[in-house]
């Protein structure tokens, strides 16, 4: 799996998930519950996709307007 987005912004994560699911690309959010272990610390979450879906997912997220959030 490859991390496409790493952010602490829950709105960006929710939007990316919705866009990817609408395009029928499986995605997973990693580190989602890490802040439970350390309350008060903003731990970045990662939106992950399968390696074979990376190019298509990048194109879709770029078209959706969140290209600046994508990992290099």
mmCIF file of the N, C-alpha and C atoms, coordinates in Angstrom:
data_MODEL
# 
_entry.id   MODEL 
# 
loop_
_atom_site.group_PDB 
_atom_site.id 
_atom_site.type_symbol 
_atom_site.label_atom_id 
_atom_site.label_alt_id 
_atom_site.label_comp_id 
_atom_site.label_asym_id 
_atom_site.label_entity_id 
_atom_site.label_seq_id 
_atom_site.pdbx_PDB_ins_code 
_atom_site.Cartn_x 
_atom_site.Cartn_y 
_atom_site.Cartn_z 
_atom_site.occupancy 
_atom_site.B_iso_or_equiv 
_atom_site.pdbx_formal_charge 
_atom_site.auth_seq_id 
_atom_site.auth_comp_id 
_atom_site.auth_asym_id 
_atom_site.auth_atom_id 
_atom_site.pdbx_PDB_model_num 
ATOM 1   N N  . UNK A 1 1  ? 0.844   -1.175 0.000   1.00 0.00 ? 1  UNK A N  1 
ATOM 2   C CA . UNK A 1 1  ? 0.000   0.000  0.000   1.00 0.00 ? 1  UNK A CA 1 
ATOM 3   C C  . UNK A 1 1  ? 0.890   1.240  0.000   1.00 0.00 ? 1  UNK A C  1 
ATOM 4   N N  . UNK A 1 2  ? 0.388   2.268  -0.640  1.00 0.00 ? 2  UNK A N  1 
ATOM 5   C CA . UNK A 1 2  ? 1.116   3.525  -0.790  1.00 0.00 ? 2  UNK A CA 1 
ATOM 6   C C  . UNK A 1 2  ? 0.299   4.645  -0.144  1.00 0.00 ? 2  UNK A C  1 
ATOM 7   N N  . UNK A 1 3  ? 0.980   5.516  0.598   1.00 0.00 ? 3  UNK A N  1 
ATOM 8   C CA . UNK A 1 3  ? 0.311   6.667  1.217   1.00 0.00 ? 3  UNK A CA 1 
ATOM 9   C C  . UNK A 1 3  ? 0.174   7.780  0.182   1.00 0.00 ? 3  UNK A C  1 
ATOM 10  N N  . UNK A 1 4  ? -1.058  8.170  -0.087  1.00 0.00 ? 4  UNK A N  1 
ATOM 11  C CA . UNK A 1 4  ? -1.310  9.272  -1.018  1.00 0.00 ? 4  UNK A CA 1 
ATOM 12  C C  . UNK A 1 4  ? -1.394  10.603 -0.296  1.00 0.00 ? 4  UNK A C  1 
ATOM 13  N N  . UNK A 1 5  ? -1.993  10.580 0.879   1.00 0.00 ? 5  UNK A N  1 
ATOM 14  C CA . UNK A 1 5  ? -2.194  11.805 1.647   1.00 0.00 ? 5  UNK A CA 1 
ATOM 15  C C  . UNK A 1 5  ? -1.781  11.543 3.093   1.00 0.00 ? 5  UNK A C  1 
ATOM 16  N N  . UNK A 1 6  ? -1.043  12.478 3.661   1.00 0.00 ? 6  UNK A N  1 
ATOM 17  C CA . UNK A 1 6  ? -0.702  12.445 5.084   1.00 0.00 ? 6  UNK A CA 1 
ATOM 18  C C  . UNK A 1 6  ? -1.113  13.808 5.640   1.00 0.00 ? 6  UNK A C  1 
ATOM 19  N N  . UNK A 1 7  ? -2.087  13.801 6.559   1.00 0.00 ? 7  UNK A N  1 
ATOM 20  C CA . UNK A 1 7  ? -2.611  15.070 7.072   1.00 0.00 ? 7  UNK A CA 1 
ATOM 21  C C  . UNK A 1 7  ? -3.275  14.879 8.432   1.00 0.00 ? 7  UNK A C  1 
ATOM 22  N N  . UNK A 1 8  ? -3.441  15.979 9.133   1.00 0.00 ? 8  UNK A N  1 
ATOM 23  C CA . UNK A 1 8  ? -4.196  15.971 10.385  1.00 0.00 ? 8  UNK A CA 1 
ATOM 24  C C  . UNK A 1 8  ? -5.607  16.532 10.173  1.00 0.00 ? 8  UNK A C  1 
ATOM 25  N N  . UNK A 1 9  ? -5.920  16.925 8.946   1.00 0.00 ? 9  UNK A N  1 
ATOM 26  C CA . UNK A 1 9  ? -7.215  17.544 8.634   1.00 0.00 ? 9  UNK A CA 1 
ATOM 27  C C  . UNK A 1 9  ? -8.269  16.470 8.353   1.00 0.00 ? 9  UNK A C  1 
ATOM 28  N N  . UNK A 1 10 ? -9.240  16.291 9.254   1.00 0.00 ? 10 UNK A N  1 
ATOM 29  C CA . UNK A 1 10 ? -10.254 15.254 9.061   1.00 0.00 ? 10 UNK A CA 1 
ATOM 30  C C  . UNK A 1 10 ? -11.152 15.501 7.840   1.00 0.00 ? 10 UNK A C  1 
ATOM 31  N N  . UNK A 1 11 ? -11.343 16.760 7.474   1.00 0.00 ? 11 UNK A N  1 
ATOM 32  C CA . UNK A 1 11 ? -12.178 17.059 6.306   1.00 0.00 ? 11 UNK A CA 1 
ATOM 33  C C  . UNK A 1 11 ? -11.503 16.590 5.017   1.00 0.00 ? 11 UNK A C  1 
ATOM 34  N N  . UNK A 1 12 ? -10.205 16.789 4.918   1.00 0.00 ? 12 UNK A N  1 
ATOM 35  C CA . UNK A 1 12 ? -9.460  16.339 3.736   1.00 0.00 ? 12 UNK A CA 1 
ATOM 36  C C  . UNK A 1 12 ? -9.510  14.826 3.627   1.00 0.00 ? 12 UNK A C  1 
ATOM 37  N N  . UNK A 1 13 ? -9.350  14.138 4.749   1.00 0.00 ? 13 UNK A N  1 
ATOM 38  C CA . UNK A 1 13 ? -9.386  12.674 4.746   1.00 0.00 ? 13 UNK A CA 1 
ATOM 39  C C  . UNK A 1 13 ? -10.766 12.170 4.332   1.00 0.00 ? 13 UNK A C  1 
ATOM 40  N N  . UNK A 1 14 ? -11.809 12.740 4.898   1.00 0.00 ? 14 UNK A N  1 
ATOM 41  C CA . UNK A 1 14 ? -13.169 12.316 4.559   1.00 0.00 ? 14 UNK A CA 1 
ATOM 42  C C  . UNK A 1 14 ? -13.478 12.571 3.088   1.00 0.00 ? 14 UNK A C  1 
ATOM 43  N N  . UNK A 1 15 ? -13.059 13.730 2.587   1.00 0.00 ? 15 UNK A N  1 
ATOM 44  C CA . UNK A 1 15 ? -13.298 14.059 1.177   1.00 0.00 ? 15 UNK A CA 1 
ATOM 45  C C  . UNK A 1 15 ? -12.553 13.090 0.259   1.00 0.00 ? 15 UNK A C  1 
ATOM 46  N N  . UNK A 1 16 ? -11.288 12.833 0.561   1.00 0.00 ? 16 UNK A N  1 
ATOM 47  C CA . UNK A 1 16 ? -10.493 11.910 -0.255  1.00 0.00 ? 16 UNK A CA 1 
ATOM 48  C C  . UNK A 1 16 ? -11.106 10.515 -0.249  1.00 0.00 ? 16 UNK A C  1 
ATOM 49  N N  . UNK A 1 17 ? -11.539 10.049 0.908   1.00 0.00 ? 17 UNK A N  1 
ATOM 50  C CA . UNK A 1 17 ? -12.187 8.738  0.993   1.00 0.00 ? 17 UNK A CA 1 
ATOM 51  C C  . UNK A 1 17 ? -13.440 8.690  0.121   1.00 0.00 ? 17 UNK A C  1 
ATOM 52  N N  . UNK A 1 18 ? -14.249 9.726  0.202   1.00 0.00 ? 18 UNK A N  1 
ATOM 53  C CA . UNK A 1 18 ? -15.494 9.756  -0.578  1.00 0.00 ? 18 UNK A CA 1 
ATOM 54  C C  . UNK A 1 18 ? -15.210 9.744  -2.075  1.00 0.00 ? 18 UNK A C  1 
ATOM 55  N N  . UNK A 1 19 ? -14.246 10.540 -2.504  1.00 0.00 ? 19 UNK A N  1 
ATOM 56  C CA . UNK A 1 19 ? -13.905 10.619 -3.924  1.00 0.00 ? 19 UNK A CA 1 
ATOM 57  C C  . UNK A 1 19 ? -13.366 9.273  -4.415  1.00 0.00 ? 19 UNK A C  1 
ATOM 58  N N  . UNK A 1 20 ? -12.476 8.669  -3.653  1.00 0.00 ? 20 UNK A N  1 
ATOM 59  C CA . UNK A 1 20 ? -11.883 7.393  -4.055  1.00 0.00 ? 20 UNK A CA 1 
ATOM 60  C C  . UNK A 1 20 ? -12.919 6.267  -4.049  1.00 0.00 ? 20 UNK A C  1 
ATOM 61  N N  . UNK A 1 21 ? -13.757 6.240  -3.058  1.00 0.00 ? 21 UNK A N  1 
ATOM 62  C CA . UNK A 1 21 ? -14.801 5.201  -3.010  1.00 0.00 ? 21 UNK A CA 1 
ATOM 63  C C  . UNK A 1 21 ? -15.786 5.368  -4.158  1.00 0.00 ? 21 UNK A C  1 
ATOM 64  N N  . UNK A 1 22 ? -16.100 6.618  -4.490  1.00 0.00 ? 22 UNK A N  1 
ATOM 65  C CA . UNK A 1 22 ? -16.995 6.879  -5.624  1.00 0.00 ? 22 UNK A CA 1 
ATOM 66  C C  . UNK A 1 22 ? -16.386 6.354  -6.928  1.00 0.00 ? 22 UNK A C  1 
ATOM 67  N N  . UNK A 1 23 ? -15.065 6.396  -7.024  1.00 0.00 ? 23 UNK A N  1 
ATOM 68  C CA . UNK A 1 23 ? -14.353 5.903  -8.206  1.00 0.00 ? 23 UNK A CA 1 
ATOM 69  C C  . UNK A 1 23 ? -14.057 4.400  -8.101  1.00 0.00 ? 23 UNK A C  1 
ATOM 70  N N  . UNK A 1 24 ? -14.560 3.779  -7.036  1.00 0.00 ? 24 UNK A N  1 
ATOM 71  C CA . UNK A 1 24 ? -14.381 2.346  -6.791  1.00 0.00 ? 24 UNK A CA 1 
ATOM 72  C C  . UNK A 1 24 ? -12.916 1.960  -6.624  1.00 0.00 ? 24 UNK A C  1 
ATOM 73  N N  . UNK A 1 25 ? -12.167 2.848  -5.949  1.00 0.00 ? 25 UNK A N  1 
ATOM 74  C CA . UNK A 1 25 ? -10.778 2.576  -5.593  1.00 0.00 ? 25 UNK A CA 1 
ATOM 75  C C  . UNK A 1 25 ? -10.745 2.329  -4.083  1.00 0.00 ? 25 UNK A C  1 
ATOM 76  N N  . UNK A 1 26 ? -10.243 1.155  -3.706  1.00 0.00 ? 26 UNK A N  1 
ATOM 77  C CA . UNK A 1 26 ? -10.151 0.837  -2.289  1.00 0.00 ? 26 UNK A CA 1 
ATOM 78  C C  . UNK A 1 26 ? -9.138  1.754  -1.621  1.00 0.00 ? 26 UNK A C  1 
ATOM 79  N N  . UNK A 1 27 ? -9.518  2.291  -0.485  1.00 0.00 ? 27 UNK A N  1 
ATOM 80  C CA . UNK A 1 27 ? -8.585  3.109  0.283   1.00 0.00 ? 27 UNK A CA 1 
ATOM 81  C C  . UNK A 1 27 ? -8.768  2.808  1.759   1.00 0.00 ? 27 UNK A C  1 
ATOM 82  N N  . UNK A 1 28 ? -7.713  3.046  2.494   1.00 0.00 ? 28 UNK A N  1 
ATOM 83  C CA . UNK A 1 28 ? -7.713  2.793  3.928   1.00 0.00 ? 28 UNK A CA 1 
ATOM 84  C C  . UNK A 1 28 ? -7.080  3.989  4.625   1.00 0.00 ? 28 UNK A C  1 
ATOM 85  N N  . UNK A 1 29 ? -7.593  4.303  5.806   1.00 0.00 ? 29 UNK A N  1 
ATOM 86  C CA . UNK A 1 29 ? -7.005  5.372  6.602   1.00 0.00 ? 29 UNK A CA 1 
ATOM 87  C C  . UNK A 1 29 ? -6.218  4.717  7.736   1.00 0.00 ? 29 UNK A C  1 
ATOM 88  N N  . UNK A 1 30 ? -4.926  4.971  7.735   1.00 0.00 ? 30 UNK A N  1 
ATOM 89  C CA . UNK A 1 30 ? -4.043  4.417  8.756   1.00 0.00 ? 30 UNK A CA 1 
ATOM 90  C C  . UNK A 1 30 ? -3.808  5.462  9.844   1.00 0.00 ? 30 UNK A C  1 
ATOM 91  N N  . UNK A 1 31 ? -3.510  4.992  11.036  1.00 0.00 ? 31 UNK A N  1 
ATOM 92  C CA . UNK A 1 31 ? -3.227  5.826  12.215  1.00 0.00 ? 31 UNK A CA 1 
ATOM 93  C C  . UNK A 1 31 ? -4.458  6.593  12.681  1.00 0.00 ? 31 UNK A C  1 
ATOM 94  N N  . UNK A 1 32 ? -5.616  6.097  12.327  1.00 0.00 ? 32 UNK A N  1 
ATOM 95  C CA . UNK A 1 32 ? -6.877  6.763  12.652  1.00 0.00 ? 32 UNK A CA 1 
ATOM 96  C C  . UNK A 1 32 ? -7.127  6.852  14.153  1.00 0.00 ? 32 UNK A C  1 
ATOM 97  N N  . UNK A 1 33 ? -6.720  5.852  14.889  1.00 0.00 ? 33 UNK A N  1 
ATOM 98  C CA . UNK A 1 33 ? -7.004  5.820  16.326  1.00 0.00 ? 33 UNK A CA 1 
ATOM 99  C C  . UNK A 1 33 ? -5.780  6.121  17.191  1.00 0.00 ? 33 UNK A C  1 
ATOM 100 N N  . UNK A 1 34 ? -4.714  6.587  16.590  1.00 0.00 ? 34 UNK A N  1 
ATOM 101 C CA . UNK A 1 34 ? -3.494  6.848  17.343  1.00 0.00 ? 34 UNK A CA 1 
ATOM 102 C C  . UNK A 1 34 ? -3.659  7.973  18.357  1.00 0.00 ? 34 UNK A C  1 
ATOM 103 N N  . UNK A 1 35 ? -4.530  8.934  18.086  1.00 0.00 ? 35 UNK A N  1 
ATOM 104 C CA . UNK A 1 35 ? -4.699  10.046 19.025  1.00 0.00 ? 35 UNK A CA 1 
ATOM 105 C C  . UNK A 1 35 ? -5.358  9.581  20.323  1.00 0.00 ? 35 UNK A C  1 
ATOM 106 N N  . UNK A 1 36 ? -5.971  8.405  20.326  1.00 0.00 ? 36 UNK A N  1 
ATOM 107 C CA . UNK A 1 36 ? -6.542  7.848  21.553  1.00 0.00 ? 36 UNK A CA 1 
ATOM 108 C C  . UNK A 1 36 ? -5.416  7.505  22.524  1.00 0.00 ? 36 UNK A C  1 
ATOM 109 N N  . UNK A 1 37 ? -4.279  7.062  21.981  1.00 0.00 ? 37 UNK A N  1 
ATOM 110 C CA . UNK A 1 37 ? -3.146  6.697  22.823  1.00 0.00 ? 37 UNK A CA 1 
ATOM 111 C C  . UNK A 1 37 ? -2.468  7.917  23.441  1.00 0.00 ? 37 UNK A C  1 
ATOM 112 N N  . UNK A 1 38 ? -2.436  9.007  22.690  1.00 0.00 ? 38 UNK A N  1 
ATOM 113 C CA . UNK A 1 38 ? -1.794  10.247 23.157  1.00 0.00 ? 38 UNK A CA 1 
ATOM 114 C C  . UNK A 1 38 ? -2.757  11.421 22.957  1.00 0.00 ? 38 UNK A C  1 
ATOM 115 N N  . UNK A 1 39 ? -3.729  11.587 23.850  1.00 0.00 ? 39 UNK A N  1 
ATOM 116 C CA . UNK A 1 39 ? -4.692  12.687 23.695  1.00 0.00 ? 39 UNK A CA 1 
ATOM 117 C C  . UNK A 1 39 ? -3.988  14.048 23.665  1.00 0.00 ? 39 UNK A C  1 
ATOM 118 N N  . UNK A 1 40 ? -4.485  14.923 22.832  1.00 0.00 ? 40 UNK A N  1 
ATOM 119 C CA . UNK A 1 40 ? -3.934  16.266 22.738  1.00 0.00 ? 40 UNK A CA 1 
ATOM 120 C C  . UNK A 1 40 ? -2.842  16.415 21.701  1.00 0.00 ? 40 UNK A C  1 
ATOM 121 N N  . UNK A 1 41 ? -2.350  15.312 21.170  1.00 0.00 ? 41 UNK A N  1 
ATOM 122 C CA . UNK A 1 41 ? -1.310  15.376 20.141  1.00 0.00 ? 41 UNK A CA 1 
ATOM 123 C C  . UNK A 1 41 ? -1.965  15.099 18.786  1.00 0.00 ? 41 UNK A C  1 
ATOM 124 N N  . UNK A 1 42 ? -1.736  15.979 17.836  1.00 0.00 ? 42 UNK A N  1 
ATOM 125 C CA . UNK A 1 42 ? -2.287  15.801 16.496  1.00 0.00 ? 42 UNK A CA 1 
ATOM 126 C C  . UNK A 1 42 ? -1.361  14.870 15.708  1.00 0.00 ? 42 UNK A C  1 
ATOM 127 N N  . UNK A 1 43 ? -1.760  13.627 15.585  1.00 0.00 ? 43 UNK A N  1 
ATOM 128 C CA . UNK A 1 43 ? -0.970  12.641 14.851  1.00 0.00 ? 43 UNK A CA 1 
ATOM 129 C C  . UNK A 1 43 ? -1.519  12.562 13.428  1.00 0.00 ? 43 UNK A C  1 
ATOM 130 N N  . UNK A 1 44 ? -0.671  12.755 12.424  1.00 0.00 ? 44 UNK A N  1 
ATOM 131 C CA . UNK A 1 44 ? -1.155  12.701 11.038  1.00 0.00 ? 44 UNK A CA 1 
ATOM 132 C C  . UNK A 1 44 ? -1.721  11.330 10.684  1.00 0.00 ? 44 UNK A C  1 
ATOM 133 N N  . UNK A 1 45 ? -2.762  11.361 9.895   1.00 0.00 ? 45 UNK A N  1 
ATOM 134 C CA . UNK A 1 45 ? -3.370  10.135 9.389   1.00 0.00 ? 45 UNK A CA 1 
ATOM 135 C C  . UNK A 1 45 ? -2.968  9.984  7.926   1.00 0.00 ? 45 UNK A C  1 
ATOM 136 N N  . UNK A 1 46 ? -2.933  8.734  7.456   1.00 0.00 ? 46 UNK A N  1 
ATOM 137 C CA . UNK A 1 46 ? -2.501  8.454  6.087   1.00 0.00 ? 46 UNK A CA 1 
ATOM 138 C C  . UNK A 1 46 ? -3.630  7.806  5.309   1.00 0.00 ? 46 UNK A C  1 
ATOM 139 N N  . UNK A 1 47 ? -3.913  8.324  4.122   1.00 0.00 ? 47 UNK A N  1 
ATOM 140 C CA . UNK A 1 47 ? -4.864  7.696  3.199   1.00 0.00 ? 47 UNK A CA 1 
ATOM 141 C C  . UNK A 1 47 ? -4.027  6.811  2.277   1.00 0.00 ? 47 UNK A C  1 
ATOM 142 N N  . UNK A 1 48 ? -4.281  5.517  2.338   1.00 0.00 ? 48 UNK A N  1 
ATOM 143 C CA . UNK A 1 48 ? -3.494  4.527  1.614   1.00 0.00 ? 48 UNK A CA 1 
ATOM 144 C C  . UNK A 1 48 ? -4.322  3.893  0.504   1.00 0.00 ? 48 UNK A C  1 
ATOM 145 N N  . UNK A 1 49 ? -3.655  3.592  -0.610  1.00 0.00 ? 49 UNK A N  1 
ATOM 146 C CA . UNK A 1 49 ? -4.287  2.849  -1.703  1.00 0.00 ? 49 UNK A CA 1 
ATOM 147 C C  . UNK A 1 49 ? -3.337  1.741  -2.149  1.00 0.00 ? 49 UNK A C  1 
ATOM 148 N N  . UNK A 1 50 ? -3.873  0.776  -2.858  1.00 0.00 ? 50 UNK A N  1 
ATOM 149 C CA . UNK A 1 50 ? -3.058  -0.306 -3.395  1.00 0.00 ? 50 UNK A CA 1 
ATOM 150 C C  . UNK A 1 50 ? -2.091  0.246  -4.436  1.00 0.00 ? 50 UNK A C  1 
ATOM 151 N N  . UNK A 1 51 ? -0.929  -0.375 -4.524  1.00 0.00 ? 51 UNK A N  1 
ATOM 152 C CA . UNK A 1 51 ? 0.115   0.105  -5.429  1.00 0.00 ? 51 UNK A CA 1 
ATOM 153 C C  . UNK A 1 51 ? -0.374  0.224  -6.869  1.00 0.00 ? 51 UNK A C  1 
ATOM 154 N N  . UNK A 1 52 ? -1.181  -0.729 -7.314  1.00 0.00 ? 52 UNK A N  1 
ATOM 155 C CA . UNK A 1 52 ? -1.654  -0.696 -8.698  1.00 0.00 ? 52 UNK A CA 1 
ATOM 156 C C  . UNK A 1 52 ? -2.706  0.392  -8.956  1.00 0.00 ? 52 UNK A C  1 
ATOM 157 N N  . UNK A 1 53 ? -3.237  1.000  -7.902  1.00 0.00 ? 53 UNK A N  1 
ATOM 158 C CA . UNK A 1 53 ? -4.255  2.049  -8.052  1.00 0.00 ? 53 UNK A CA 1 
ATOM 159 C C  . UNK A 1 53 ? -3.694  3.459  -7.873  1.00 0.00 ? 53 UNK A C  1 
ATOM 160 N N  . UNK A 1 54 ? -2.405  3.582  -7.583  1.00 0.00 ? 54 UNK A N  1 
ATOM 161 C CA . UNK A 1 54 ? -1.824  4.881  -7.239  1.00 0.00 ? 54 UNK A CA 1 
ATOM 162 C C  . UNK A 1 54 ? -2.003  5.916  -8.351  1.00 0.00 ? 54 UNK A C  1 
ATOM 163 N N  . UNK A 1 55 ? -1.655  5.588  -9.578  1.00 0.00 ? 55 UNK A N  1 
ATOM 164 C CA . UNK A 1 55 ? -1.726  6.560  -10.677 1.00 0.00 ? 55 UNK A CA 1 
ATOM 165 C C  . UNK A 1 55 ? -3.157  7.050  -10.890 1.00 0.00 ? 55 UNK A C  1 
ATOM 166 N N  . UNK A 1 56 ? -4.097  6.115  -10.928 1.00 0.00 ? 56 UNK A N  1 
ATOM 167 C CA . UNK A 1 56 ? -5.499  6.497  -11.128 1.00 0.00 ? 56 UNK A CA 1 
ATOM 168 C C  . UNK A 1 56 ? -6.016  7.319  -9.951  1.00 0.00 ? 56 UNK A C  1 
ATOM 169 N N  . UNK A 1 57 ? -5.654  6.924  -8.739  1.00 0.00 ? 57 UNK A N  1 
ATOM 170 C CA . UNK A 1 57 ? -6.099  7.651  -7.551  1.00 0.00 ? 57 UNK A CA 1 
ATOM 171 C C  . UNK A 1 57 ? -5.548  9.075  -7.538  1.00 0.00 ? 57 UNK A C  1 
ATOM 172 N N  . UNK A 1 58 ? -4.275  9.241  -7.920  1.00 0.00 ? 58 UNK A N  1 
ATOM 173 C CA . UNK A 1 58 ? -3.680  10.581 -7.990  1.00 0.00 ? 58 UNK A CA 1 
ATOM 174 C C  . UNK A 1 58 ? -4.423  11.463 -8.995  1.00 0.00 ? 58 UNK A C  1 
ATOM 175 N N  . UNK A 1 59 ? -4.735  10.898 -10.159 1.00 0.00 ? 59 UNK A N  1 
ATOM 176 C CA . UNK A 1 59 ? -5.465  11.657 -11.180 1.00 0.00 ? 59 UNK A CA 1 
ATOM 177 C C  . UNK A 1 59 ? -6.836  12.080 -10.671 1.00 0.00 ? 59 UNK A C  1 
ATOM 178 N N  . UNK A 1 60 ? -7.526  11.159 -10.032 1.00 0.00 ? 60 UNK A N  1 
ATOM 179 C CA . UNK A 1 60 ? -8.879  11.440 -9.531  1.00 0.00 ? 60 UNK A CA 1 
ATOM 180 C C  . UNK A 1 60 ? -8.846  12.503 -8.437  1.00 0.00 ? 60 UNK A C  1 
ATOM 181 N N  . UNK A 1 61 ? -7.907  12.383 -7.510  1.00 0.00 ? 61 UNK A N  1 
ATOM 182 C CA . UNK A 1 61 ? -7.815  13.371 -6.430  1.00 0.00 ? 61 UNK A CA 1 
ATOM 183 C C  . UNK A 1 61 ? -7.365  14.734 -6.951  1.00 0.00 ? 61 UNK A C  1 
ATOM 184 N N  . UNK A 1 62 ? -6.518  14.743 -7.978  1.00 0.00 ? 62 UNK A N  1 
ATOM 185 C CA . UNK A 1 62 ? -6.108  16.003 -8.603  1.00 0.00 ? 62 UNK A CA 1 
ATOM 186 C C  . UNK A 1 62 ? -7.314  16.669 -9.261  1.00 0.00 ? 62 UNK A C  1 
ATOM 187 N N  . UNK A 1 63 ? -8.101  15.888 -9.985  1.00 0.00 ? 63 UNK A N  1 
ATOM 188 C CA . UNK A 1 63 ? -9.317  16.421 -10.615 1.00 0.00 ? 63 UNK A CA 1 
ATOM 189 C C  . UNK A 1 63 ? -10.321 16.924 -9.581  1.00 0.00 ? 63 UNK A C  1 
ATOM 190 N N  . UNK A 1 64 ? -10.295 16.320 -8.383  1.00 0.00 ? 64 UNK A N  1 
ATOM 191 C CA . UNK A 1 64 ? -11.216 16.720 -7.318  1.00 0.00 ? 64 UNK A CA 1 
ATOM 192 C C  . UNK A 1 64 ? -10.752 17.981 -6.598  1.00 0.00 ? 64 UNK A C  1 
ATOM 193 N N  . UNK A 1 65 ? -9.533  18.444 -6.908  1.00 0.00 ? 65 UNK A N  1 
ATOM 194 C CA . UNK A 1 65 ? -9.079  19.715 -6.359  1.00 0.00 ? 65 UNK A CA 1 
ATOM 195 C C  . UNK A 1 65 ? -8.209  19.624 -5.123  1.00 0.00 ? 65 UNK A C  1 
ATOM 196 N N  . UNK A 1 66 ? -7.715  18.440 -4.791  1.00 0.00 ? 66 UNK A N  1 
ATOM 197 C CA . UNK A 1 66 ? -6.865  18.347 -3.608  1.00 0.00 ? 66 UNK A CA 1 
ATOM 198 C C  . UNK A 1 66 ? -5.452  17.860 -3.956  1.00 0.00 ? 66 UNK A C  1 
ATOM 199 N N  . UNK A 1 67 ? -4.963  18.287 -5.094  1.00 0.00 ? 67 UNK A N  1 
ATOM 200 C CA . UNK A 1 67 ? -3.613  17.904 -5.539  1.00 0.00 ? 67 UNK A CA 1 
ATOM 201 C C  . UNK A 1 67 ? -2.540  18.375 -4.568  1.00 0.00 ? 67 UNK A C  1 
ATOM 202 N N  . UNK A 1 68 ? -2.752  19.525 -3.914  1.00 0.00 ? 68 UNK A N  1 
ATOM 203 C CA . UNK A 1 68 ? -1.745  20.053 -2.992  1.00 0.00 ? 68 UNK A CA 1 
ATOM 204 C C  . UNK A 1 68 ? -1.568  19.178 -1.756  1.00 0.00 ? 68 UNK A C  1 
ATOM 205 N N  . UNK A 1 69 ? -2.529  18.310 -1.485  1.00 0.00 ? 69 UNK A N  1 
ATOM 206 C CA . UNK A 1 69 ? -2.455  17.418 -0.328  1.00 0.00 ? 69 UNK A CA 1 
ATOM 207 C C  . UNK A 1 69 ? -1.718  16.122 -0.625  1.00 0.00 ? 69 UNK A C  1 
ATOM 208 N N  . UNK A 1 70 ? -1.491  15.829 -1.905  1.00 0.00 ? 70 UNK A N  1 
ATOM 209 C CA . UNK A 1 70 ? -0.891  14.551 -2.285  1.00 0.00 ? 70 UNK A CA 1 
ATOM 210 C C  . UNK A 1 70 ? 0.579   14.482 -1.908  1.00 0.00 ? 70 UNK A C  1 
ATOM 211 N N  . UNK A 1 71 ? 0.995   13.314 -1.450  1.00 0.00 ? 71 UNK A N  1 
ATOM 212 C CA . UNK A 1 71 ? 2.398   13.068 -1.152  1.00 0.00 ? 71 UNK A CA 1 
ATOM 213 C C  . UNK A 1 71 ? 3.160   12.979 -2.479  1.00 0.00 ? 71 UNK A C  1 
ATOM 214 N N  . UNK A 1 72 ? 4.401   13.335 -2.451  1.00 0.00 ? 72 UNK A N  1 
ATOM 215 C CA . UNK A 1 72 ? 5.239   13.308 -3.647  1.00 0.00 ? 72 UNK A CA 1 
ATOM 216 C C  . UNK A 1 72 ? 5.550   11.891 -4.052  1.00 0.00 ? 72 UNK A C  1 
# 
